Amino acid sequence: MKDTLLVLFLFFVCSIYAQHKDYRTTLQEIEMVREKARTSYNIANTAEKDSIITATRVYIFKTLVDDVFPFWYGTPWDFNGHTKIPGEGKIACGYFVTTTLQDIGFNIPRYKWAQSASEVFIKKLAKQQVKRFTNKPLSTIENFLLNSGDGLYLVGLDDHTGFISVDNKKIRFIHASYYKPEIGVMAEVLDSENPLKYSKYRVIGKLLSNAMVHNWINSVRYN
């Protein structure tokens, strides 16, 4: 239990101070947390493992939304963009998704997934927590997200992909937008002028299941 409390404390400290660091330092601090979580998790009993998984889920969600994504806001979109450095160069929608997930510590094939149909990696990450919508009004999507609860989602569209965050019923679509390529990466409401609003096909997967968090802690490789 002592190790569990230490992990929780590290999560709290890093979530507060990461916003005051540059991107590279922020990622280094995230990796330190992941390593500590792995050490604690692998020697914990069942109850402690459950506590670590729960705390880690909150940590990953908050760190991505509050710390990692904001570094990328304003990075221009380009169909062939694949920069690894926020604010420098350009980035395509798929590369924004795979780069940020890889940067925070998920052991994924960044290039392979970014160049594939988004539903491919949504199914690999979300497993059974995947829902498909065809020719449904945006209100149906919003109701589904609210009923599915707070958390981080991946969405695949006719020709686009991005994240959706739901936090205390506040929904934001976070993506590298080709509607506004000069701005690129942004967070916006669902019914703004964006591909999510007008796409005929939408596949949505909820991230950070117990299995996915376990894979983050232990750096399990996705193919």
ABEGO torsion letter per residue (X at the ends): XAAAAAAAAAAAAAAAAAAABBAAAAAAAAAAAAAAAAAAAAABBAAAAAAAAAAAAAAAAAAAAAAAAAAABGBBBBAABABABBGBEBBBAAAAAAAAAAAAGBBBBAAAAAABBAAAAAAAAAEABBBBBBGBBAAAAAAAAAAAEBEBBBBBBAABBBBBBBBGGBBBBBBBBAABAAAEBBBBBAABBBAAAABABBBBBBBGBAAAAAAAAAGBBBX
